Amino acid sequence: MGMQLVDVYNRNAEYWDSSVYRAAYHGAYVRLFRMLQRSGVLRNPVRVLDCGIGAGLFSESLLDVSDSPLEIHGVDRSSSLLAMAMSKFERRGSPARFAFGDVCHLPYRTEAMDVVLSALVLEHVPRPVDAVREMARVLRRGRALVIIATRRGAPDHFFRLKYHYRPYRKTDLLRWIRESGLTEVGSHSLSGIARLFAHAYVGIKA
């Protein structure tokens, strides 16, 4: 994500925790995580890394369905969004640590995390395969990577103009996850209005 785009996100940070955005995605994220819990993909995670955490909605949704406390870690290049996420998790009394950084160069040791999340971020990365590999690097073996990516053909023309992103093909996303050393790779439709805009991708580190 270039500095000009970071500035756009900083100026529009409030949208990413607005009632409109939450109405579109929060319920869909919660239902996705519950499905992954039932299927055994999410197995009592403790350390969670949200890559491109933004205002924190994706990891907050996991927190909403978790039966045990989570230690949330988040990385983003928008200082405004990181501040919003920090305030959110402080209000909830949930342990959270944040880093200003690039998803292609994560400041964490190898196999440090129980689950790695990323929502609507790869669209902004010049070499998304590098980001997926880095997410896989910090993930423990046998644990899940969960990515949300914009659907090609989504009714998002205004957002593409404003935020200068381009969606990737489903086949490419699945291939990048497999090439990063993950197995049981699959895709899942989101529920509600979110299904028009984005799709979920999941893999388990071998």
Backbone torsions as a table, in degrees:
resi	resn	phi	psi	omega
1	MET	NA	120.0	180.0
2	GLY	-72.6	164.2	-176.4
3	MET	-63.5	-34.2	177.9
4	GLN	-61.7	-41.4	179.1
5	LEU	-69.3	-37.4	175.1
6	VAL	-57.7	-42.4	178.1
7	ASP	-61.2	-38.9	178.0
8	VAL	-62.9	-44.1	178.5
9	TYR	-65.3	-40.4	178.2
10	ASN	-61.2	-41.4	-178.2
11	ARG	-70.3	-26.2	-175.8
12	ASN	-113.6	25.4	-173.5
13	ALA	-58.2	-37.8	-174.7
14	GLU	-60.5	-28.8	-178.7
15	TYR	-60.8	-35.8	-172.0
16	TRP	-75.6	0.6	169.0
17	ASP	-131.8	21.8	-178.4
18	SER	-77.4	164.2	178.4
19	SER	-63.3	-32.8	179.4
20	VAL	-66.0	-47.7	-178.8
21	TYR	-67.0	-42.4	179.3
22	ARG	-63.7	-39.0	-179.9
23	ALA	-63.7	-33.0	-178.6
24	ALA	-77.2	-36.1	-167.9
25	TYR	-117.4	-29.6	-171.8
26	HIS	-60.4	-50.5	179.8
27	GLY	-61.6	-37.7	178.9
28	ALA	-65.7	-40.2	178.4
29	TYR	-66.2	-43.7	179.4
30	VAL	-59.1	-46.5	-179.5
31	ARG	-65.6	-36.1	176.3
32	LEU	-61.8	-47.9	-178.4
33	PHE	-65.5	-37.4	177.1
34	ARG	-64.0	-39.9	176.7
35	MET	-62.8	-41.8	179.7
36	LEU	-68.6	-31.8	174.5
37	GLN	-66.0	-46.8	-178.1
38	ARG	-62.2	-34.6	-177.5
39	SER	-82.7	-4.5	179.2
40	GLY	84.9	5.3	179.9
41	VAL	-70.7	-40.8	176.3
42	LEU	-98.2	110.1	-175.1
43	ARG	-116.3	90.7	174.7
44	ASN	46.0	57.8	178.6
45	PRO	-67.6	150.5	175.0
46	VAL	-115.4	-56.5	-178.6
47	ARG	-96.1	118.0	-176.3
48	VAL	-116.5	130.1	174.9
49	LEU	-113.2	124.7	177.6
50	ASP	-108.5	110.0	-175.4
51	CYS	-90.1	114.1	-170.7
52	GLY	77.9	52.4	-169.6
53	ILE	-64.3	-25.7	-179.0
54	GLY	58.9	-133.5	178.7
55	ALA	-84.6	1.0	171.0
56	GLY	95.3	11.3	-173.1
57	LEU	-64.8	-39.0	-175.7
58	PHE	-66.3	-50.6	179.6
59	SER	-69.9	-30.9	174.8
60	GLU	-61.8	-38.8	179.5
61	SER	-65.2	-37.7	175.1
62	LEU	-65.6	-40.3	177.4
63	LEU	-60.0	-35.8	-178.6
64	ASP	-66.0	-24.7	-177.1
65	VAL	-108.9	-3.4	-176.0
66	SER	-76.3	139.6	177.3
67	ASP	-87.0	-6.8	-179.0
68	SER	-138.7	161.9	-179.4
69	PRO	-61.9	147.3	177.8
70	LEU	-119.2	147.2	172.0
71	GLU	-104.8	105.6	-174.9
72	ILE	-89.0	130.1	171.2
73	HIS	-118.0	139.9	-179.1
74	GLY	-139.3	143.0	177.7
75	VAL	-124.5	137.2	175.0
76	ASP	-159.6	161.1	177.5
77	ARG	-101.6	-1.8	177.4
78	SER	-99.9	114.2	-180.0
79	SER	-65.5	-34.2	179.8
80	SER	-66.2	-42.7	179.5
81	LEU	-69.3	-38.2	176.6
82	LEU	-61.5	-40.5	178.4
83	ALA	-63.6	-39.5	178.3
84	MET	-65.3	-43.4	178.9
85	ALA	-63.4	-42.9	179.9
86	MET	-60.0	-45.8	178.7
87	SER	-61.7	-40.4	-178.6
88	LYS	-61.8	-49.3	-176.4
89	PHE	-73.8	-28.0	173.1
90	GLU	-64.4	-42.6	178.7
91	ARG	-62.6	-33.9	-179.6
92	ARG	-81.2	-9.5	-178.5
93	GLY	69.6	27.8	-178.6
94	SER	-102.8	132.3	178.2
95	PRO	-59.6	128.3	-178.7
96	ALA	-149.3	140.4	178.6
97	ARG	-132.2	136.3	-173.7
98	PHE	-126.5	148.8	179.8
99	ALA	-134.6	137.7	173.4
100	PHE	-83.2	113.7	-175.9
101	GLY	-173.5	-176.9	-172.7
102	ASP	-105.2	134.0	-179.0
103	VAL	-67.6	-14.6	176.7
104	CYS	-87.1	-6.5	179.2
105	HIS	-142.8	73.6	-174.2
106	LEU	-74.8	135.4	-176.9
107	PRO	-85.7	51.5	-178.5
108	TYR	-137.3	151.5	-179.5
109	ARG	-73.3	162.5	178.7
110	THR	-62.3	136.9	178.2
111	GLU	55.8	45.4	-179.0
112	ALA	-95.0	-16.8	-168.5
113	MET	-116.5	146.3	178.5
114	ASP	-83.7	-26.8	174.2
115	VAL	-153.7	141.5	177.6
116	VAL	-119.9	130.0	-177.9
117	LEU	-117.3	154.3	171.7
118	SER	-159.8	125.6	-177.7
119	ALA	-125.8	120.4	172.1
120	LEU	57.8	44.2	-177.6
121	VAL	-117.9	-42.1	-174.2
122	LEU	-57.7	-25.8	-179.2
123	GLU	-61.5	-21.3	-176.5
124	HIS	-100.6	1.1	-174.0
125	VAL	-99.3	125.2	-178.7
126	PRO	-57.8	-39.9	177.7
127	ARG	-123.0	82.5	-175.3
128	PRO	-61.3	-28.4	178.4
129	VAL	-61.5	-34.1	177.1
130	ASP	-65.9	-38.7	178.5
131	ALA	-65.9	-42.8	179.3
132	VAL	-63.3	-41.7	178.3
133	ARG	-62.4	-39.1	179.6
134	GLU	-68.8	-39.6	175.4
135	MET	-61.2	-41.3	178.9
136	ALA	-66.4	-34.8	-178.9
137	ARG	-59.4	-43.8	-174.4
138	VAL	-83.8	-2.1	-177.4
139	LEU	-89.1	137.8	176.2
140	ARG	-69.8	152.1	177.2
141	ARG	-64.5	140.3	-179.1
142	GLY	82.2	3.2	-177.4
143	ARG	-111.1	168.5	-166.5
144	ALA	-102.9	141.3	166.3
145	LEU	-105.7	128.2	-178.9
146	VAL	-124.9	116.8	-177.0
147	ILE	-119.0	135.8	169.8
148	ILE	-108.4	128.0	-179.6
149	ALA	-133.4	146.7	-179.6
150	THR	-63.3	136.7	177.3
151	ARG	-74.1	139.8	168.2
152	ARG	-69.2	134.5	-177.2
153	GLY	90.3	3.3	177.2
154	ALA	-65.5	148.4	178.7
155	PRO	-79.3	66.6	-171.4
156	ASP	-127.3	32.0	-174.5
157	HIS	-56.5	-43.9	-179.1
158	PHE	-60.7	-43.7	-178.1
159	PHE	-68.1	-36.0	178.5
160	ARG	-64.6	-39.0	177.9
161	LEU	-66.3	-39.9	-175.1
162	LYS	-76.0	-41.5	-172.6
163	TYR	-107.3	0.8	170.3
164	HIS	54.2	53.6	177.6
165	TYR	-121.6	166.2	174.9
166	ARG	-138.9	130.6	178.4
167	PRO	-70.4	155.0	177.2
168	TYR	-106.1	159.7	179.4
169	ARG	-70.4	146.6	179.2
170	LYS	-58.2	-41.1	-179.1
171	THR	-62.2	-36.1	178.2
172	ASP	-68.0	-44.0	-179.7
173	LEU	-61.6	-44.7	178.6
174	LEU	-62.9	-39.9	-179.7
175	ARG	-66.7	-43.0	179.6
176	TRP	-61.4	-38.6	179.3
177	ILE	-66.9	-44.0	178.3
178	ARG	-63.4	-43.3	-178.2
179	GLU	-66.5	-16.3	178.9
180	SER	-88.6	6.5	175.2
181	GLY	93.1	19.6	179.6
182	LEU	-102.6	149.5	179.1
183	THR	-119.7	178.3	-179.0
184	GLU	50.9	39.4	-175.4
185	VAL	-77.3	133.2	179.2
186	GLY	-156.1	171.9	178.3
187	SER	-122.5	153.6	-176.5
188	HIS	-139.2	136.9	174.2
189	SER	-74.4	143.1	171.7
190	LEU	-82.7	170.5	-179.4
191	SER	-103.2	166.8	176.1
192	GLY	62.6	-152.9	-177.3
193	ILE	-66.6	-24.3	-179.2
194	ALA	-60.7	-27.9	-178.9
195	ARG	-64.1	-21.4	178.0
196	LEU	-74.2	-24.8	-170.7
197	PHE	-108.5	-28.1	-171.3
198	ALA	-147.8	167.0	-178.0
199	HIS	-138.9	151.0	-180.0
200	ALA	-102.5	143.6	178.0
201	TYR	-130.3	135.1	-174.4
202	VAL	-135.5	141.0	173.3
203	GLY	-148.8	158.7	-180.0
204	ILE	-114.0	131.5	-179.7
205	LYS	-70.9	125.7	-178.3
206	ALA	-73.3	NA	NA
